[in-house]
Amino acid sequence: MSLESAVRAMLTAGTTINLVPDARITHGYRLQDTALPAITFEVAQYTVEGIGSSPISRCDIEVRCVAEATVDALAIAAQVRSACVAGTYDGIVFSAVIDTGGSADAATTADGDESLPAEYAQTFTIYYTE
């Protein structure tokens, strides 16, 4: 049980994200030749905050939706926002999942290895207890 596995469990729970197969939802990286569309995520900035008499942990995550076209990356991002909800994932209780915004990078096309897919980077703050 880790925070990273809990975030992945949140992203793959149910059928909310049906534009990307579960196998293409990865932590930390995506190989350049990975089939698209794909989702990668990173977990950062772990802190413990005192809320009332019980401390609660907080982390920020960034989810990157990668697709051939910007419109497809935006559609995946909409599904990611729907999937990121409070609940218990892999034994960790996410008491709040807050969408803190995102930004899109359009696909670039060029000859050879210079082409890049479209990406939408969405960030969330998660309050959780283990």
Secondary structure as UniProt FT lines:
FT   HELIX           3..12
FT   TURN            14..15
FT   HELIX           22..24
FT   STRAND          25..27
FT   TURN            32..33
FT   STRAND          38..51
FT   TURN            52..53
FT   STRAND          54..67
FT   HELIX           70..83
FT   STRAND          87..89
FT   TURN            90..91
FT   STRAND          92..105
FT   HELIX           112..114
FT   STRAND          118..129
//
